[in-house]
């Protein structure tokens, strides 16, 4: 462009930049403003949409992603589904996960690229509409690139739905303006609606453009409109059929206005909300990650200033539209303005709650497409102002104003990008706007950071303003369990959560486990059954509900296993596998538990089958259990391979080292057993099972002195355990430290008066001391008096009588009922086997030495 003298037709605004660099400038500017988003993590809605979404993580088929599941990975046909069908976005997440895993910076990078492309498309659209100079079009695109209202769509990874839907719409509009093609436009419409539901407005927007800029009396126009209407009907039918022609249902916390009992309040508030959103675009000073709950007060009266202002704005808008319509045929400018007003308002209609209720009161990312029209309209305003002020000084003021706006918006946007970097900064930024939601989410963040006092404070603040928040009560229960071990307080929190939401499966599960710990077994199993019986089809997080139910069945099986109800436990474990599916996180543990139950009831063949299935999942405990099973079956030659494999899986696990030591002990490889016990204790010197094992091994190999040291260590760790005192007393007994042994036995019996072994060993010790005393008296008497001490015992049987009794006994042959022979033998073998293969001896019996 040749430079001319400054005049009405020679713009100063950004005109010193060559037009060939405008697109590059827009791309660089958008990339600069949002560059810090590449440092952001997965935040807020990114977690359920990506981190726990089976469709993204490849745990479900591509077919279910494309045909049956909603955006959050739940079956779209369920009552509780959001009905949000965005397969292109979910597919893009899945492809990225396949390529580079869960690297947040790369997910954010794709979002940033989409925004850069959209900013350049805004420049192209503004130029195609031909209502402003190219330099002013550049200003409009730069304004869009840095507008703060776009920050949520760009910084939240799930905002890619809005970004990509806008990309398809802008591509369709710009190509339709330059070179109309019905098939291409309809194809873009399909892609747009597969990105987000609001993409459906593409066809109406194209029809509006044709109405405004083409002759409606031509045959081609009627043909195009017919094609568009048929396509629109087909798209709508297919889209509605995917969710069984059902409308989504949302909770009161998500959209409290929709649940208000007063139709007047609902009507007035929903009429105000478009003005609220318009205010966010025009004056984006106060922004929030969430506008649910009570963030926006309800409009309950026609005298409310917000409603009055809304009526004024609506009146002004309709008046402007009316004037533009009156002579739009002869005015290209009026045609463009009408089209821009359509682009500004139409996308918002679907999410305004006026046609159907949606899952939010207000949201910033839904304004991304509307902002395109707003920025072009602002550019038009700058163009009109520029033409009215033709002097160089006046135009410099206009340029200064434009630069100031871009600077302010860029600064605000960069602040919001920093807010969206972490969940903590994001939720803190909303404390003044939506305190209840912000406090609740901050409680979760600080819990994950193990800042329990701060987390508790935020949960309590959230519950002060809204006491029926089931999630807050549930998370507070988890927090209390972790931080203070206050079981009763945690139970109270879970009960409050269930009062607010009776089908809260996770609350039922955690409450059941706590009740079982305090001995309320019947109530515990009641809540476990409640957890398993709730269908969850009306919940928006159906997949999480299913996972919780599977975990519930697993825990119920474990409790039944502890109660020796092995058959019922097996059925419950199998139910866990059925609910959890092939990607259940506890599958290997469940398989191992089933194998253990089968082993307990003597079904060794089934036990091996399930142990091998668990081993195929590289379940460490299953390798160890299988090794012990092989040893019991005298198949020690198969054990070495199992132990070698488990060492490669967990070489530094103290539990693994301890179990390998135990296995070597069972195979009578005492030196190797001792070596692994010492390795285990080098990892954790206070590992009680390893201390028990090595102490017992040393006692078995008659190394009593060193064994005593380890039993003393156990006593130091467990001073309130009766078994620790009983074991220590027994080893002292063997080391002939009778006074200390007697003291240890007495302590054990104080802690547990029913400890028969400790009582028996104590009696042995007393008899030994009495016999020693009798022997000493006998020797002393012999040496002093040359004769035995006079010990008349009337209760003694004479030798003659005893000999006659023995001779008589030898004449009898004892008989045993044949029906009792086998049970006696089996009981004896079982007793010997249990004694030999007990993994953690709970006592040292002097009878074994």
C-alpha positions in Angstrom: 0.0 0.0 0.0 1.4 3.3 -1.0 1.5 6.0 1.7 -0.5 9.1 1.0 -1.3 12.2 2.9 -3.3 11.8 6.0 -6.9 12.4 5.2 -10.3 10.9 5.8 -9.6 7.9 3.6 -6.1 7.2 4.8 -6.2 5.6 8.2 -3.5 6.1 10.8 -4.7 3.4 13.1 -2.1 0.6 12.9 -1.6 1.6 9.2 2.2 1.6 9.4 2.1 -2.2 9.7 2.3 -3.9 6.2 -0.9 -5.8 5.5 1.0 -9.0 4.6 2.1 -9.2 8.3 -1.3 -8.6 9.8 -2.1 -12.3 10.2 1.4 -13.0 11.6 1.0 -10.2 14.1 -2.4 -11.5 15.3 -0.9 -15.0 15.7 2.1 -13.7 17.6 0.0 -11.4 19.8 -2.5 -14.2 20.7 0.4 -16.6 21.4 2.2 -14.0 23.6 -0.9 -13.1 25.7 -1.7 -16.8 26.4 1.9 -18.2 26.5 1.8 -18.9 30.2 -1.1 -21.3 29.7 1.6 -23.8 28.6 2.7 -23.9 32.3 -0.8 -24.8 33.5 -1.9 -28.1 35.0 -5.2 -30.0 34.6 -7.7 -27.9 36.6 -11.3 -28.2 37.6 -13.5 -29.7 34.8 -10.3 -31.1 33.1 -10.2 -33.8 35.8 -13.5 -35.6 35.1 -13.3 -34.9 31.3 -9.7 -36.2 30.9 -8.0 -37.7 33.9 -10.8 -40.1 34.9 -12.6 -40.4 31.6 -12.3 -44.0 30.2 -13.0 -42.7 26.7 -9.9 -40.6 26.9 -7.7 -43.1 28.7 -8.4 -45.8 26.1 -10.3 -48.1 28.5 -13.4 -48.0 26.3 -13.9 -48.7 22.6 -13.8 -46.0 19.9 -17.4 -47.1 19.1 -18.7 -46.2 22.5 -16.9 -42.9 22.4 -18.6 -42.0 19.1 -22.0 -43.5 19.6 -23.1 -44.1 23.3 -21.1 -42.0 25.7 -21.4 -38.3 26.6 -18.5 -35.8 26.8 -17.7 -37.0 30.4 -17.6 -40.7 29.6 -21.0 -41.6 31.0 -23.7 -43.4 28.9 -25.6 -40.6 27.2 -28.9 -42.5 27.5 -28.9 -42.5 31.3 -31.2 -40.1 33.1 -28.3 -38.4 34.9 -26.2 -37.8 31.8 -25.3 -34.2 30.9 -26.4 -35.1 27.3 -23.3 -33.3 26.1 -22.2 -35.1 22.9 -18.8 -33.9 21.7 -17.0 -36.8 20.1 -14.5 -34.7 18.1 -13.2 -33.2 21.3 -13.1 -36.4 23.2 -11.4 -38.1 20.2 -8.7 -35.3 20.2 -8.1 -35.9 23.9 -7.7 -39.6 23.3 -5.3 -39.2 20.4 -3.2 -36.9 22.5 -3.2 -39.4 25.3 -2.0 -42.1 22.9 0.7 -39.8 21.5 2.2 -38.3 24.6 0.2 -39.4 27.7 -1.1 -37.0 30.2 1.3 -34.0 29.6 -0.8 -31.0 30.5 1.4 -28.5 28.6 0.7 -30.3 25.3 -3.1 -30.4 25.9 -2.9 -26.6 26.6 -0.8 -26.1 23.5 -3.5 -27.5 21.2 -6.0 -25.1 22.8 -3.6 -22.2 22.2 -3.2 -23.2 18.6 -7.0 -23.2 18.2 -7.3 -19.7 19.6 -4.5 -18.4 17.4 -6.3 -19.8 14.3 -9.6 -18.3 15.5 -8.0 -14.9 16.0 -6.7 -15.0 12.4 -10.2 -16.1 11.2 -11.7 -13.1 12.9 -9.3 -10.9 11.0 -10.4 -12.5 7.7 -14.1 -12.3 8.6 -13.8 -8.6 9.5 -12.2 -7.8 6.2 -14.7 -9.8 4.2 -17.6 -7.9 5.7 -16.1 -4.7 4.3 -17.3 -2.2 6.9 -14.0 -0.9 8.1 -10.4 -0.3 6.9 -8.0 -3.2 7.0 -6.0 -1.6 9.8 -9.2 -1.3 11.9 -9.9 -5.0 11.1 -6.5 -5.8 12.6 -7.5 -3.9 15.8 -10.7 -6.0 16.0 -8.8 -9.3 15.7 -6.2 -8.2 18.2 -9.0 -7.2 20.6 -10.5 -10.7 20.2 -7.0 -12.3 20.7 -6.5 -10.6 24.1 -10.1 -10.3 25.3 -10.3 -11.6 28.9 -13.7 -13.3 28.4 -11.9 -15.8 26.1 -9.5 -16.9 28.9 -11.7 -19.7 30.2 -12.2 -21.3 26.8 -8.4 -21.2 26.1 -7.0 -22.0 29.6 -9.5 -24.7 30.5 -8.7 -27.8 28.4 -12.4 -28.7 28.2 -12.9 -25.3 26.6 -11.6 -26.8 23.4 -15.2 -27.6 22.6 -16.0 -23.9 22.3 -12.7 -23.2 20.5 -13.1 -25.9 17.9 -16.9 -25.2 17.4 -16.0 -21.6 16.8 -13.2 -22.7 14.3 -15.7 -24.6 12.2 -18.3 -21.8 12.3 -15.7 -19.2 11.3 -14.3 -21.4 8.5 -17.8 -22.0 7.2 -18.7 -18.3 7.3 -15.5 -17.0 5.7 -15.6 -19.7 2.9 -19.3 -19.1 2.3 -18.7 -15.4 1.9 -15.9 -15.8 -0.6 -17.1 -18.9 -2.4 -20.5 -20.4 -1.4 -20.8 -24.2 -1.4 -23.7 -25.9 0.2 -22.1 -29.3 0.7 -19.0 -27.7 2.3 -21.1 -25.5 4.6 -23.3 -28.4 5.7 -20.1 -30.5 6.3 -18.7 -27.7 8.5 -22.0 -27.7 10.4 -21.7 -31.4 11.2 -18.2 -30.9 12.4 -19.3 -28.0 14.5 -22.1 -29.9 16.2 -19.8 -32.8 16.9 -17.5 -30.3 18.7 -20.3 -28.7 20.8 -24.0 -28.5 20.8 -24.0 -24.8 20.0 -22.5 -25.6 16.6 -26.1 -26.1 15.5 -26.4 -22.4 15.0 -24.0 -22.4 12.0 -26.8 -23.3 9.5 -29.1 -20.5 10.8 -26.2 -18.0 10.7 -25.5 -18.9 7.0 -29.2 -18.6 6.2 -29.2 -15.2 7.9 -26.3 -14.1 5.8 -28.0 -15.2 2.6 -31.2 -13.4 3.6 -29.3 -10.2 4.2 -26.9 -10.3 1.2 -28.6 -12.3 -1.5 -31.8 -11.8 -3.5 -34.5 -13.9 -1.8 -36.6 -14.1 -5.0 -34.2 -16.2 -7.0 -34.6 -19.9 -7.6 -31.1 -20.6 -6.3 -31.8 -18.9 -3.0 -34.9 -21.0 -2.5 -33.0 -24.1 -3.3 -30.2 -23.2 -0.9 -32.6 -22.4 1.9 -34.4 -25.7 1.3 -31.1 -27.6 1.5 -30.2 -25.8 4.7 -33.5 -26.5 6.3 -33.5 -30.1 5.4 -29.9 -30.5 6.7 -30.8 -28.6 9.9 -33.8 -30.9 10.5 -31.6 -34.0 9.9 -28.8 -32.8 12.2 -31.3 -31.9 14.9 -33.0 -35.3 14.6 -29.7 -37.2 14.7 -28.5 -35.2 17.6 -31.7 -35.6 19.7 -31.8 -39.3 18.9 -28.4 -39.9 20.4 -29.7 -38.9 23.8 -33.1 -40.7 23.3 -34.9 -37.4 22.8 -34.4 -36.7 26.6 -33.6 -33.3 28.1 -30.8 -33.2 30.6 -31.5 -32.9 34.3 -29.3 -30.8 36.5 -29.0 -30.4 40.3 -30.2 -27.4 42.2 -26.6 -26.4 43.0 -25.7 -26.3 39.3 -28.7 -24.2 38.4 -30.6 -23.0 41.4 -32.8 -20.6 39.4 -34.3 -23.4 37.3 -35.4 -25.1 40.5 -37.0 -22.0 42.0 -40.7 -22.6 42.8 -41.8 -19.1 41.6 -42.4 -18.8 37.8 -42.0 -15.0 38.2 -38.5 -15.3 39.7 -37.4 -17.8 37.0 -38.7 -15.6 34.2 -37.3 -12.3 35.5 -33.9 -13.8 36.3 -33.5 -15.6 33.0 -34.5 -12.4 31.2 -31.7 -10.6 33.1 -29.0 -13.2 32.4 -28.4 -12.2 28.8 -27.7 -8.7 30.0 -25.4 -10.2 32.7 -23.4 -12.0 30.0 -23.3 -8.9 27.8 -21.8 -7.0 30.8 -19.1 -9.7 31.1 -18.1 -9.1 27.5 -18.2 -5.3 27.6 -16.7 -4.9 31.2 -14.7 -8.1 31.9 -13.5 -6.9 35.3 -15.0 -9.6 37.5 -14.6 -13.1 36.2 -15.0 -16.5 37.9 -14.4 -20.2 37.0 -18.0 -20.9 38.2 -21.2 -18.9 38.5 -23.4 -21.6 40.1 -25.1 -21.7 43.5 -25.8 -18.2 44.8 -23.1 -16.3 42.8 -25.8 -14.5 40.9 -28.7 -13.3 43.2 -32.2 -14.0 41.8 -34.4 -11.3 40.4 -37.6 -11.6 42.3 -39.4 -8.3 41.5 -40.1 -6.2 38.4 -38.9 -3.3 40.4 -35.4 -4.8 40.7 -33.0 -2.4 39.1 -31.3 -5.2 37.2 -34.6 -6.1 35.5 -35.4 -2.5 34.7 -32.0 -2.0 33.1 -32.6 -5.2 31.2 -35.9 -3.9 29.8 -34.1 -0.7 28.7 -31.3 -2.6 27.0 -33.8 -4.9 25.2 -35.8 -1.9 24.1 -32.7 -0.2 22.7 -31.6 -3.3 20.9 -35.0 -3.9 19.3 -35.2 -0.3 18.3 -31.7 -0.5 16.7 -32.7 -3.7 14.9 -35.9 -2.1 13.7 -34.1 0.9 12.2 -31.6 -1.4 10.5 -34.3 -3.6 9.0 -36.2 -0.6 7.6 -33.6 0.1 5.0 -31.1 -2.8 5.1 -31.7 -3.7 1.4 -30.0 -0.5 0.1 -27.3 -0.3 2.8 -24.4 -2.8 2.9 -23.5 -1.4 6.3 -26.9 -2.1 7.7 -26.8 -5.7 6.3 -23.5 -6.3 8.0 -24.7 -4.9 11.3 -27.8 -7.1 11.3 -25.6 -10.1 10.5 -23.2 -9.2 13.4 -26.1 -8.7 15.8 -27.4 -12.2 14.7 -23.8 -13.6 15.3 -23.7 -11.8 18.7 -27.1 -13.0 20.0 -27.9 -16.4 18.3 -25.2 -18.5 20.0 -26.4 -17.3 23.4 -30.0 -18.3 22.9 -29.3 -22.1 23.2 -27.6 -21.6 26.6 -29.7 -18.8 28.0 -32.2 -21.1 29.9 -35.0 -19.5 27.9 -35.5 -22.5 25.5 -34.5 -25.3 27.9 -32.7 -25.4 31.2 -29.0 -26.0 31.1 -26.4 -27.0 33.7 -25.3 -23.5 34.7 -26.7 -20.0 35.4 -23.8 -18.2 33.7 -20.6 -19.3 32.1 -17.8 -17.4 30.4 -16.6 -19.9 27.9 -20.0 -20.0 26.1 -19.4 -16.3 25.2 -16.3 -17.2 23.1 -18.2 -17.1 19.7 -20.3 -14.1 20.8 -17.1 -12.2 21.4 -16.2 -12.5 17.7 -19.2 -10.4 16.8 -18.6 -8.0 19.7 -15.0 -7.3 18.7 -15.9 -6.7 15.0 -18.7 -4.3 16.2 -16.2 -2.4 18.4 -13.9 -2.2 15.3 -16.9 -0.7 13.4 -17.4 1.8 16.2 -13.7 2.8 16.0 -14.0 3.1 12.2 -17.1 5.4 12.5 -15.3 7.5 15.1 -12.2 7.7 13.0 -14.1 9.0 10.0 -15.7 11.8 12.1 -12.3 13.0 13.4 -10.0 13.6 10.4 -7.2 15.6 11.9 -3.9 14.0 12.8 -4.2 14.9 16.5 -7.6 13.4 16.8 -6.6 10.2 15.1 -3.6 10.0 17.4 -6.0 10.1 20.3 -8.0 7.3 18.7 -4.8 5.3 18.2 -3.9 5.9 21.8 -7.3 4.8 23.0 -7.1 1.6 20.9 -3.6 0.8 22.3 -4.8 1.5 25.8 -7.8 -0.9 25.4 -5.5 -3.6 24.0 -3.1 -3.0 26.9 -5.7 -3.2 29.6 -7.3 -6.3 28.1 -4.0 -8.0 27.6 -3.0 -7.3 31.2 -6.3 -8.6 32.5 -6.1 -11.7 30.3 -2.6 -12.5 31.4 -3.8 -12.2 35.0 -6.6 -14.7 34.3 -4.1 -17.0 32.6 -2.1 -17.0 35.8 -5.2 -17.7 37.8 -5.9 -20.8 35.6 -2.4 -22.1 36.1 -3.2 -24.1 39.2 -6.4 -25.1 41.0 -5.4 -23.3 44.1 -4.9 -19.9 42.3 -8.1 -20.5 40.3 -10.3 -21.2 43.3 -8.8 -18.3 45.3 -9.6 -15.9 42.5 -13.3 -16.7 43.0 -13.6 -16.3 46.7 -15.4 -13.0 46.4 -17.6 -14.0 43.5 -18.7 -17.5 44.5 -17.4 -18.1 48.0 -19.3 -21.3 48.7 -18.0 -23.2 45.6 -14.5 -21.7 46.0 -14.2 -22.7 49.7 -15.3 -26.2 49.0 -12.9 -26.7 46.1 -10.0 -25.1 48.1 -10.7 -27.6 50.8 -10.1 -30.4 48.3 -6.9 -28.7 47.0 -5.4 -28.3 50.5 -6.3 -31.9 51.4 -4.3 -33.1 48.4 -1.5 -30.9 49.6 -1.8 -32.4 53.2 -2.5 -29.0 54.6 -5.3 -30.4 56.7 -6.0 -27.4 59.0 -6.5 -25.1 56.0 -8.6 -27.7 54.2 -10.8 -28.1 57.2 -11.2 -24.3 57.5 -12.4 -24.0 53.9 -14.8 -26.9 54.2 -16.3 -25.4 57.3 -16.7 -22.1 55.6 -18.5 -23.7 52.7 -20.8 -25.5 55.0 -21.6 -22.3 56.9 -23.1 -20.8 53.9 -24.7 -24.0 52.6 -25.1 -26.8 55.0 -26.4 -29.4 52.7 -23.4 -29.8 50.5 -23.0 -33.6 50.3 -19.5 -33.4 48.6 -18.2 -31.0 51.3 -19.4 -33.3 54.1 -17.9 -36.3 52.4 -14.6 -34.6 51.8 -14.5 -33.3 55.4 -15.1 -36.9 56.6 -12.0 -38.1 54.6 -10.0 -35.1 55.9 -10.9 -35.9 59.5 -10.0 -39.6 59.1 -6.6 -38.7 57.6 -5.6 -35.8 59.9 -7.0 -36.5 63.4 -8.1 -40.1 63.3 -11.3 -39.0 64.9 -13.6 -41.9 63.9 -16.8 -40.6 65.4 -16.4 -37.2 63.8 -15.7 -38.8 60.4 -18.8 -41.0 60.9 -20.9 -37.9 61.6 -19.6 -36.2 58.4 -20.5 -39.2 56.2 -23.9 -39.4 57.8 -24.5 -35.7 57.0 -23.4 -36.3 53.4 -26.0 -39.2 53.1 -28.7 -37.0 54.6 -28.2 -34.6 51.7 -27.7 -37.3 49.0 -28.9 -40.8 49.9 -27.4 -42.4 46.8 -23.9 -41.2 47.6 -22.1 -44.5 47.1 -18.6 -43.4 48.3 -20.1 -42.0 51.5 -21.9 -45.4 52.1 -18.6 -47.2 51.5 -16.4 -45.1 53.8 -19.1 -45.0 56.5 -19.4 -48.8 56.4 -15.6 -49.3 56.8 -15.5 -47.0 59.8 -18.5 -48.6 61.4 -16.9 -52.0 61.0 -13.7 -50.7 62.6 -15.6 -49.7 65.7 -17.3 -53.1 65.9 -20.7 -52.1 64.5 -20.6 -54.9 61.9 -24.4 -55.1 61.2 -24.6 -51.4 60.4 -21.5 -51.6 58.3 -22.9 -54.4 56.1 -26.2 -52.4 55.8 -24.3 -49.5 54.3 -22.3 -51.7 52.1 -25.5 -53.2 50.8 -27.0 -49.7 50.3 -24.0 -48.8 48.3 -24.3 -51.8 46.0 -28.1 -51.4 45.5 -28.1 -47.8 44.4 -28.3 -47.8 40.6 -26.8 -44.3 40.0 -28.5 -43.9 36.6 -29.7 -40.4 37.7 -26.3 -39.3 38.6 -24.1 -37.2 36.4 -21.0 -39.1 37.5 -22.3 -42.6 36.7 -18.9 -44.1 35.9 -17.5 -43.0 39.2 -20.5 -44.4 40.9 -19.8 -47.8 39.2 -16.2 -47.7 40.2 -17.2 -47.0 43.8 -19.7 -49.9 43.8 -17.0 -52.3 42.5 -14.7 -51.1 45.3 -17.5 -51.6 47.8 -18.0 -55.2 46.7 -14.3 -55.8 47.0 -14.2 -54.4 50.6 -17.4 -56.3 51.5 -15.6 -59.5 50.3 -12.6 -58.7 52.4 -14.7 -58.2 55.5 -16.5 -61.5 54.8 -13.1 -63.2 54.3 -11.9 -62.0 57.7 -15.1 -63.4 59.2 -14.3 -66.8 57.6 -17.4 -66.7 55.4 -15.3 -67.8 52.4 -18.1 -69.0 50.1 -20.1 -65.7 50.4 -16.8 -63.8 50.1 -16.0 -65.5 46.8 -19.4 -64.5 45.4 -18.9 -60.9 46.5 -15.5 -60.7 45.0 -16.8 -62.0 41.7 -19.5 -59.3 41.9 -16.8 -56.7 42.2 -15.1 -58.0 39.1 -18.4 -58.0 37.2 -19.2 -54.4 38.2 -15.7 -53.1 37.8 -15.1 -54.5 34.3 -11.7 -55.2 32.8 -10.2 -51.9 33.8 -11.1 -52.1 37.5 -8.1 -50.8 39.5 -8.4 -53.6 42.2 -8.8 -56.5 39.7 -5.5 -58.2 40.7 -6.2 -57.8 44.4 -9.7 -59.3 43.9 -8.3 -62.2 42.0 -5.7 -62.8 44.7 -8.4 -62.7 47.4 -10.6 -65.2 45.5 -7.6 -67.5 45.3 -7.0 -67.1 49.0 -10.6 -68.0 49.8 -10.5 -71.1 47.6 -7.3 -72.1 49.3 -8.9 -71.8 52.7 -11.8 -74.1 51.8 -9.4 -76.6 50.3 -10.1 -76.0 46.6 -6.5 -75.9 45.6 -7.2 -76.2 41.9 -9.4 -73.1 41.8 -7.0 -71.3 44.1 -4.2 -71.8 41.7 -6.4 -70.7 38.8 -7.1 -67.3 40.4 -3.6 -66.8 41.7 -2.3 -67.3 38.2 -4.8 -64.8 36.9 -3.6 -62.3 39.4 0.0 -63.1 38.5 -0.8 -62.2 34.9 -1.7 -58.8 36.2 1.7 -58.6 37.9 0.1 -58.6 41.3 3.0 -58.8 43.8 1.0 -60.4 46.7 -0.2 -63.1 44.3 3.3 -64.1 43.4 4.1 -64.5 47.1 0.9 -66.3 47.9 1.4 -68.7 45.0 5.0 -69.3 46.2 3.7 -70.3 49.7 1.1 -72.5 48.1 3.7 -74.3 46.0 5.8 -74.9 49.1 2.8 -76.5 50.9 2.4 -78.8 48.0 6.0 -79.8 48.1 6.7 -78.2 44.7 9.6 -76.1 45.9 11.3 -76.4 42.5 8.6 -73.9 41.1 9.1 -71.4 43.9 12.4 -69.9 42.8 11.0 -68.5 39.5 8.1 -66.8 41.4 10.4 -65.2 43.9 12.8 -64.0 41.2 9.9 -62.4 39.4 8.6 -60.7 42.4 12.0 -59.3 43.2 12.1 -57.6 39.8 8.6 -56.0 40.4 9.3 -54.7 43.9 13.0 -55.1 44.8 12.9 -52.5 47.7 9.6 -53.6 49.2 10.0 -54.6 52.8 6.9 -56.8 52.6 8.3 -58.6 49.5 11.7 -59.2 51.2 9.9 -60.5 54.4 7.8 -62.9 52.4 10.7 -64.2 50.5 12.5 -64.7 53.7 9.5 -66.6 55.1 9.4 -68.8 51.9 13.1 -69.6 52.2 12.4 -70.5 55.9 9.6 -72.9 54.9 12.0 -74.6 52.4 14.5 -74.9 55.3 17.0 -72.6 53.5 17.8 -70.9 56.8 20.9 -69.0 55.7 19.0 -67.4 52.7 16.0 -66.8 54.9 18.2 -64.9 57.4 19.8 -62.9 54.6 16.4 -61.7 53.3 15.2 -60.9 56.8 18.2 -58.7 57.3 17.6 -57.0 53.9 14.0 -56.3 54.9 15.1 -54.7 58.2 17.7 -52.6 56.4 14.8 -51.1 54.5 12.6 -50.7 57.6 14.2 -51.4 60.9 10.9 -51.4 62.7 9.0 -53.8 60.4 7.3 -56.0 63.0 6.6 -59.0 60.7 10.3 -59.1 59.7 11.4 -58.8 63.4 9.0 -61.6 64.3 10.3 -63.8 61.5 14.0 -63.3 62.2 13.5 -63.8 65.9 11.6 -67.0 65.4 14.3 -68.2 62.8 17.1 -67.5 65.3 15.2 -69.3 68.0 14.5 -72.3 65.8 18.3 -72.5 65.0 19.0 -72.2 68.7 20.6 -68.8 68.5 18.8 -67.7 71.6 20.9 -64.7 72.5 20.5 -62.9 69.2 16.8 -63.9 69.1 16.3 -62.2 72.4 17.6 -58.9 71.0 14.9 -59.0 68.2 12.1 -59.9 70.6 13.2 -57.0 72.8 13.0 -54.7 69.8 9.4 -55.9 69.1 8.5 -55.1 72.7 9.9 -51.6 72.4 7.7 -51.1 69.2 4.6 -52.7 70.7 4.7 -52.1 74.4 0.9 -52.5 74.8 0.7 -55.8 72.9 0.3 -58.8 75.2 1.9 -61.1 72.6 5.1 -59.0 72.6 5.5 -59.5 76.4 4.6 -63.2 76.1 7.2 -63.8 73.3 9.8 -61.9 75.2 9.1 -63.9 78.3 9.4 -67.1 76.4 12.9 -66.3 75.0 14.1 -65.1 78.4 12.8 -68.4 79.7 14.9 -70.3 77.2 17.9 -68.1 78.1 17.3 -69.1 81.8 16.6 -65.5 82.8 13.8 -66.7 85.0 13.1 -63.5 87.0 12.8 -61.3 83.9 10.8 -64.0 82.1 8.3 -64.2 85.0 7.9 -60.5 85.0 7.2 -60.5 81.2 4.6 -63.4 81.6 2.9 -61.4 84.4 2.6 -58.3 82.2 1.2 -60.4 79.3 -1.5 -61.9 81.5 -2.4 -58.4 82.8 -2.9 -57.2 79.3 -4.7 -60.4 78.3 -5.9 -62.7 81.1 -7.1 -65.2 78.5 -3.6 -65.9 77.1 -3.5 -69.6 77.9 0.0 -70.1 76.4 1.6 -67.4 78.5 -0.1 -68.9 81.6 1.1 -72.4 80.7 4.7 -71.2 80.1 4.5 -69.3 83.4 3.5 -72.5 85.2 6.4 -74.3 83.6 8.7 -71.6 84.7 7.4 -71.9 88.3 7.8 -75.7 88.3 11.4 -75.4 87.0 12.2 -73.0 89.8 10.6 -75.3 92.3 12.4 -78.3 90.9 15.7 -76.4 91.0 15.0 -75.6 94.6 14.2 -79.2 95.5 17.3 -80.4 93.7 19.5 -77.9 95.5 18.0 -79.0 98.9 18.6 -82.7 97.9 22.3 -82.1 97.0 22.9 -80.0 100.1 21.4 -82.7 102.4 23.4 -85.4 100.8 26.7 -83.5 101.1 25.9 -82.4 104.7 24.3 -85.5 106.1 25.3 -88.3 103.7 21.6 -89.2 103.2 18.5 -88.3 101.2 16.3 -85.6 102.7 13.3 -87.0 104.5 10.3 -86.2 102.1 7.4 -88.3 103.1 4.7 -88.0 100.4 1.5 -89.8 101.1 0.2 -89.2 97.6 3.0 -91.2 96.0 2.3 -94.6 94.4 4.7 -97.4 95.3 7.0 -98.8 92.7 5.4 -102.2 93.0 1.9 -100.9 92.4 3.1 -98.9 89.4 4.9 -101.9 87.8 1.8 -104.0 88.2 -0.4 -101.3 86.6 2.0 -101.0 83.6 2.0 -104.7 83.1 -1.8 -104.8 83.2 -2.0 -102.0 80.6 0.3 -103.9 78.2 -2.2 -106.8 78.1 -4.8 -104.5 76.4 -4.8 -103.5 72.7 -6.3 -100.0 72.3 -8.9 -99.7 69.5 -10.1 -96.6 67.6 -13.4 -96.4 65.7 -12.5 -96.5 61.9 -14.8 -93.6 61.3 -12.6 -91.5 63.5 -9.3 -92.5 62.1 -9.3 -90.3 59.1 -10.6 -87.1 60.8 -8.0 -87.6 63.6 -5.2 -87.9 61.0 -6.3 -84.9 59.0 -6.7 -82.8 62.1 -3.2 -83.8 63.2 -1.7 -83.1 59.8 -3.5 -79.7 59.6 -2.3 -78.8 63.0 1.3 -79.6 62.2 1.1 -77.8 58.8 -0.4 -74.6 60.4 2.3 -74.6 63.0 5.0 -75.0 60.4 3.8 -72.5 57.8 2.4 -69.7 60.1 3.7 -66.5 58.4 3.8 -64.5 61.6 4.2 -66.5 64.9 2.2 -64.8 67.6 4.0 -66.6 70.4 7.1 -68.7 71.1 5.8 -71.9 72.7 8.2 -73.7 74.9 6.5 -76.9 73.8 8.1 -76.4 70.4 11.7 -76.4 71.7 
